[in-house]
Amino acid sequence: MILIEAFIWIIDNFDAFARAFNRHLLMCVLSLGIALVIAVPLGFLVARSPRAAFVSINTAGALRSIPSLAILAAAMPLLGIGLLPSVIALIVLAVPPLLLNTIIGIREIDPAVIDAADGMGMGRSEIVRQIEVPLALPSILTGFRTSAIQVIGGAALASFIGGGGLGDYINAGIAMMSMSRLLVGALPIALLAISTELLFVWLERSLSQRR
């Protein structure tokens, strides 16, 4: 019954729901895209330096231990409220898994493979493009999947700092003690997370078969 009420509310207020859903997707896509641009090149840069990799891994581990709501709360006094602080807070949430898995993917490559490529006269850029990226890609995808799931869930908390999105309906449902209104926000987030998980499982399986 509660589920039916939630679907009826979505149908009756579809324009408002679509705006919230699109806002949620926008926050996720922006934060994941920027995190990808930051974390993957940084991972390649530090992976071959034991000291730099150690510092990066421990810093990323420390960031992962910070609760999502604390990251969002810390962004508010510095950047105010709205889309910008929400996206930046979600970037902080998304970078650590991507960075960690990129470093792991690079460090798991057999050094003999790199030495052989270097002996064949391949330049550094060619080694990265033709050897390191393809071999590290499964690990990078795993990190990206983890980041995506965390960001999709974390974006619901952006409502607390004016980020909008589907989290507005969860907060409204809690404030009104309305389970159906809460489900209007919670169900799409859950479905989005499940769909993302299945997509990455398919991508990783396809990549494994090609290899």
C-alpha positions in Angstrom: 0.0 0.0 0.0 2.8 2.4 0.9 4.6 1.5 -2.2 1.5 2.2 -4.3 1.1 5.6 -2.7 4.7 6.4 -3.6 4.2 5.5 -7.2 0.9 7.5 -7.4 2.7 10.5 -5.9 5.4 10.2 -8.5 2.9 10.1 -11.3 0.9 13.0 -10.0 4.1 15.1 -9.4 6.2 13.8 -12.2 7.8 17.1 -13.3 9.0 17.8 -9.7 10.3 14.2 -9.4 12.1 14.4 -12.8 13.8 17.6 -11.7 15.0 16.0 -8.5 16.1 12.9 -10.3 18.0 14.8 -12.9 19.7 16.9 -10.2 20.7 13.8 -8.4 22.2 12.4 -11.6 24.0 15.7 -12.3 25.7 15.6 -9.0 26.8 12.0 -9.4 28.0 12.4 -13.0 29.9 15.7 -12.3 31.6 14.4 -9.1 32.5 11.0 -10.6 33.8 12.6 -13.8 36.0 15.0 -11.9 37.2 12.3 -9.5 38.2 10.1 -12.5 40.2 13.0 -14.0 42.0 13.5 -10.6 42.5 10.0 -9.3 43.5 8.0 -12.3 46.4 10.2 -13.5 47.5 10.7 -9.9 47.5 7.0 -9.4 49.7 6.4 -12.5 52.0 9.2 -11.3 52.7 7.9 -7.8 52.3 4.1 -8.3 56.0 3.5 -9.2 57.3 5.5 -6.3 57.1 3.6 -3.0 57.1 6.7 -0.9 54.6 8.6 -2.9 52.3 5.5 -3.2 52.5 5.0 0.6 51.5 8.6 1.3 48.7 8.5 -1.3 47.3 5.2 0.0 47.3 6.4 3.6 45.8 9.7 2.7 43.1 8.0 0.7 42.5 5.6 3.5 42.0 8.4 6.0 39.6 10.2 3.6 37.5 6.9 3.3 37.1 6.7 7.0 35.4 10.1 7.2 31.5 9.7 7.1 29.8 11.1 4.1 27.7 13.5 6.2 30.8 14.9 7.9 32.4 15.7 4.5 29.2 17.5 3.4 29.0 19.4 6.6 32.7 20.4 6.3 32.0 21.8 2.8 29.2 24.0 3.9 31.0 26.7 5.9 33.7 26.9 3.3 31.6 27.0 0.1 28.1 27.7 1.3 25.1 25.7 0.1 24.0 24.5 -3.3 25.4 22.4 -6.1 29.0 23.4 -5.9 29.7 22.3 -2.3 27.7 19.1 -2.8 29.8 18.2 -5.9 33.1 19.0 -4.2 32.1 16.9 -1.1 31.1 14.0 -3.4 34.5 14.3 -5.2 36.2 13.9 -1.9 34.1 10.8 -1.4 34.8 9.4 -4.9 38.5 9.9 -5.2 39.9 7.4 -2.6 38.5 4.2 -4.0 39.6 5.2 -7.5 43.1 6.3 -6.4 43.6 3.1 -4.3 42.6 0.8 -7.1 44.6 2.6 -9.7 47.7 2.3 -7.6 47.0 -1.4 -6.9 46.3 -2.1 -10.6 49.6 -0.5 -11.6 51.7 -2.1 -8.9 50.3 -5.6 -9.7 51.8 -5.4 -13.3 54.8 -7.6 -13.6 57.9 -5.3 -13.8 59.3 -7.8 -16.4 56.6 -6.8 -18.8 57.5 -3.1 -18.5 61.2 -4.0 -18.8 60.5 -6.0 -22.0 58.5 -3.1 -23.5 61.3 -0.7 -22.6 63.8 -3.0 -24.2 61.7 -3.1 -27.4 62.2 0.7 -27.6 58.7 1.7 -26.5 58.5 5.2 -25.0 57.0 6.0 -21.6 53.7 7.2 -23.2 53.4 4.1 -25.3 54.0 1.8 -22.3 51.3 3.6 -20.3 48.8 3.6 -23.2 49.4 0.1 -24.6 50.4 -1.9 -21.5 49.7 -0.2 -18.2 46.2 1.1 -18.9 44.9 -2.2 -20.4 46.4 -4.3 -17.6 45.3 -1.9 -14.8 41.8 -1.4 -16.3 40.0 -4.2 -14.3 41.3 -2.8 -11.0 40.4 0.8 -12.1 36.9 -0.3 -13.0 36.5 -2.0 -9.6 37.5 1.3 -7.9 35.1 3.3 -10.2 32.3 0.9 -9.3 32.9 1.4 -5.6 33.1 5.2 -6.0 29.9 5.3 -8.1 27.9 3.3 -5.5 29.2 5.6 -2.7 28.4 8.7 -4.6 24.9 7.7 -5.5 24.1 7.0 -1.9 26.1 10.0 -0.6 24.3 12.4 -3.0 21.1 11.8 -1.0 22.8 13.6 1.9 23.5 16.6 -0.3 20.0 17.7 0.6 21.3 18.8 4.0 23.4 21.5 2.3 21.0 22.6 -0.3 22.2 20.3 -3.1 18.7 19.1 -3.9 18.2 15.8 -5.6 16.2 12.8 -4.4 17.4 13.3 -0.8 14.9 16.1 -0.5 12.1 13.5 -0.6 13.8 11.4 2.0 14.2 14.4 4.3 10.6 15.4 3.7 9.4 11.9 4.4 11.2 11.9 7.7 10.0 15.4 8.7 6.4 14.5 7.8 6.6 11.0 9.1 5.4 9.8 5.7 6.9 6.5 4.6 5.4 6.9 1.1 7.2 10.2 0.6 10.4 8.8 1.9 10.2 5.9 -0.6 9.8 8.4 -3.4 13.4 9.4 -2.8 14.8 6.1 -1.4 13.5 3.7 -4.1 15.0 5.5 -7.1 18.3 5.8 -5.3 18.3 2.1 -4.5 17.4 1.2 -8.1 20.0 3.5 -9.5 22.7 1.9 -7.3 21.6 -1.6 -8.2 21.6 -0.7 -11.9 25.1 0.8 -11.6 26.4 -2.3 -9.9 24.9 -4.6 -12.6 26.4 -2.3 -15.3 29.9 -2.6 -13.9 29.6 -6.3 -13.3 28.7 -6.6 -17.0 31.6 -4.3 -18.0 34.1 -6.3 -15.9 32.8 -9.6 -17.3 33.0 -8.3 -20.9 36.6 -7.0 -20.3 37.6 -10.3 -18.8 36.2 -12.3 -21.7 38.1 -10.0 -24.2 41.3 -10.5 -22.3 
